[in-house]
Amino acid sequence: MKAGFVALVGRPNAGKSTLINQLVGTKVAIVSDKPQTTRNRIVGVRNTAGGQIVYLDTPGVHRPLHRLNVRMVDAAVQSMTQADVVCAVVDASESTGRGDEYLANLLARTKAPIVLGLNKTDLIEKPRLLPMIERWSGMAPFTAIVPISALTGDGLDRLESEFLARLPEGDPLYPDDYLTDQPERAYVAEVVREKLLHHTRDELPFTTAVVVDQFQEPDDGGVMRLYCSILVERDSQKAIVIGRAGSMIKRIGTEARQELEQFFETKVYLDLRVKLRAGWREDPRVLDQLGVRDDD
């Protein structure tokens, strides 16, 4: 029996959250086409015939410009040091740049075995794969390189077998029915933020956050009441989130409520308020409230 931790690391928007959802078999992390969507380390547990794999979805490795980003990158780096296996997730549809070189330098200092997952291969022509594999093989000491598509599931069986081959022997680390370490409050905030990211553009993905102010269990009528604040940094952003005559926040709220009702299997009353909080990305108290940990 094998059991251990596999850290999924990579640059922003490499597809790590889509990958962990596919590997675990259900949604444990929100997904967006915006970079830096994942802000916290998320645990997802997968039980197989060969053992238990505990996946760690991490924030994208990037140059931090705010206290928020510093904590995000720290979470990714720390996960690499704690994992039994590191899976570097790379977007095969993008050309290699300085960000990839920085990631490769971090990987080179990692003591755990490293498996490279060349993701989004469904977006490229097959002849491009071999030169890409050869280029990456010289950038870090990979024990295996596996072309995959987190979106279609192609190559994930082989990727998982590479993890299991390198995990230590041992008893399961979590019960069979354990899925994720995400608290319900955090899941609510992330679902709302996912809908916000989906419907907004410009700089909003980086300057917004969602805080759950009240989480009330279902009442006698079976209605769960959730009160959330969407934080923005400027008045202009507040207007965008609210939309004309409240159309945008209504759309965000409706889609989030529908998903939360499916998840909690009960009726949900969702109250969303937009609040101006200038400089929240530098405020340790807000970051603590959001669960973006400070490991110092």
N, C-alpha and C positions, 0 to 999 in steps of 0.2 A: 504494500500500500504506500502510495506517495502522497505527500501533503506539503504545501509551502506557498510562498508569496511570489507572484509575477507582477512586476511593475511595468505598466505601459507608459512609455515616455516618448517625447517627440516635440517637434515644433508646433505652434498653434495651427489649428485647422488641418492636422494630419489625418484625422479620422479616429482618434483614440476612443472617443465616447461611443461612436457607432460600433467600433470593434468590441468594446466591453459588453455592450448590449447584445451583440450577436453571440459572443462567447458564453455569456451567462444564460442567454435564452429569454431574457425579458428586459424591460427598460429599467435601468438603475441610474442612468445619467442622461441629462437633457442633451439634445443634438441641435446644432445650428450651423449655418454656413459662415457665421461670423467667427473670426479668430478670438482666442481667449475666452471662449464660452465657459470652459471648466475652470472654476476658481478654487475648489477644494479637492483634496484627495478623496476618492470614492472607492469603497470596497464592494466588490461583487464576487460572490462565491459560486463556484461551479463544481458539482459532484459528478464524477465519471466512474466508469468501471475500474480505471487505473488509479484513481485517487481523487483528492480534493485540491483544486486550484483556487487560490484566493487572489483575484485580480485587483490591482490598484490602478485606477484611472487617475492620472495626474494632470495638473495644469500644463499648458504648453510652455516649453522652454523659450524664453525671449528676453530681450533687453528690458529690464524693469525701469520704469520712469516714475512710478508712484509707490508709496508704501504697500498698497494693495498688490502691485505686481511683484514687489520684492518677496512678500509672503507666498505668493503663488509659485514663483520659481523655487523658493526654498523648499516648498512642499514636494516639488518634483525631484529635486536633488536628494532630499532626505529619503524619499521612497526608493531611490536607486541604491542607497547604502543599506537599506533594511531588507531588500528583496533577495530571494533565493535565485531568481532568474530575472533579468531585465529584458524587456522586449522594446526595441527601438522601432517606433512606427514612423515611416517616411512616406510622404506623398510622392508617388512615382510619376504623377502627371506634371509635377513642377520641376524646374531645373535646379541643380544643386547650387547653393549660395553660401554666404558667410554664416548664416544661421545654422546651416547643416554642419559646417566646419566646427562651429562652437559646440554643437551637440556631440559631434564625434570626439572632440577633446574631452568632454565630460565623460563620455562612455569609455574612453581609453583609460580613465582613472578608476573605473568600476571594477571591483574584485569579483563580482558575480558573473556567471556566464551570460553572454549577450546574444540574443536572437534578433535578427533584423527582419521586420515585416514590411516588405515593399507594398504599400497599400495603394488602392485606387488603380489597380492594373486593368480594370474594366474600361478605363478612360484612355489607354494608350495602345499602340500597335505592338504586337508580340516581338518583332525584331528589335525594339528598343530595350527590351528587358536585359539581354545578355550584357551589353555594354554598361548598363546601369549597375548590374550585379558586380561586374568587374571593378567599376569605379568605387563603389561602396565597400567592397571587400578590402580595399587598401586604406580605408579611412579609420577603421576601428577593428579590434580583435573579435570579430563575430564568430560564434561557434556554428551558426547556421544562418542562411539567408533564404527567406520564403516569400515568393510573390503571392499576394493576397488581394482580395477585395472585401472589405468589411461590409460594403453595401449588399453585394450579392451572396456573400458567404464562401466564395471560391477560395480554396487553399487553407481554410481555417482548421480543417481536420488535421492537416499536416502540421500546421503551426502549433496546435494544441499537443500533438504527439511530441514535438520538439521540447515543449515545456515539461511535460511529464517525464521525459527521459532524463532531465537535468534536476528535477526536484528531489529533495532528500526523502528517504523512507521515514514513515511516521504515521501516527494516528491523525484523524481529521482534526483540524483546528477549530472548526465550528460545527454545530449540530446540522443534521441533514436538511432541516427546513429553514436554515439561516440563509438569507439572500443578500442583504446589504446592511451597511452600518448607517445608512441615511436615516436620521430621525424624521418622523412624519412632518414636523414643522418645516424642516429643511426641504423635504420633497415638495411641499406646497409652494414654498418660495421659488424653487427651481422651475416648477411647471409654469408659474406665472411669468417668470423671466424668460422662459423658452418662447412663450407666445409673444412677449414683448420684443424679443430679438427677431422673431419671424416677421413681424409687421412693421418694424421701424428700420430706418437706414441712418445715414450720416454718422455722426460720432456717438449716437445714443448707446450702442452696445457696450462701450467702454465706460460711460458716465452714468449708468443706471444700476440700481440694485433693488432687491425686494426684501422687505422685512415683514415677518409675520408678527403682528401686534397682539392678536388674540387667536387662540385655537380652542374652540369649544367642541367637545364631544357631542355626538348626536343627542338631541333632546327626546322627549317622550313621543314627539311626532316623527322621529327619525331624521331630523335635519341637523347637519353639522354646520356650524357657523364659523367662518374664517374671515378675519379682518387683516388686510395687508396694506403696507405702505410701499409705493414705488418711489425711490429716491432719485432725484435728478440734481444737477449742479447749477443749472441756469433756468431763468424764466422761459426762454425760448424753447428749451427742451420740455418743460412742463406742458407748454401749449401743444407740442407735437404728440406727446403721450396721450393727452386728453382728446385731441382731435376736434374737428369742427362739430360743435353741438354735442360733444362727448362721444362721437362715433368710434374713435380709436380705442379708448379705454373700455368701451362697451364690448367691442369685438374681442379684445384681449381677455376680458373677464368671462365672456360667454364660452370661448374655447377652453380656457383654463378650467372653468367650472365643470364643463362636460367631461374633461379628462379626469379631474379629481373625483367626480361622481363614479366613474368606472373603476378607479383605483380603490376608493374607500367603500364602494358598493352601498352607497347611501345618498340621499339628497344632500346637496351642498348649497349653502348661502354664502356667496363670496363677495365681500365688500373691498373695493380697491380705491385707495386714495393716493394722489400724487403729491409728494412733499419736496420742497426745495431744501437741499442740504449741501451748500457749497463746500467743496473740499472734502467730501466724505471719504474719498480714496486715501486721504492722508490721516484720517481720524482713527486712532487705535480702538476707541470704544465702538465705533460703527463696525469696524472690521471684525472685532471680537463677536459682536452681535450677529454678524453674517456668517460666523463660523470659519472665517479665513484665519487659520491658526498662525501664531507667531512662535517659532521654534527656538528663539533665542532664550 
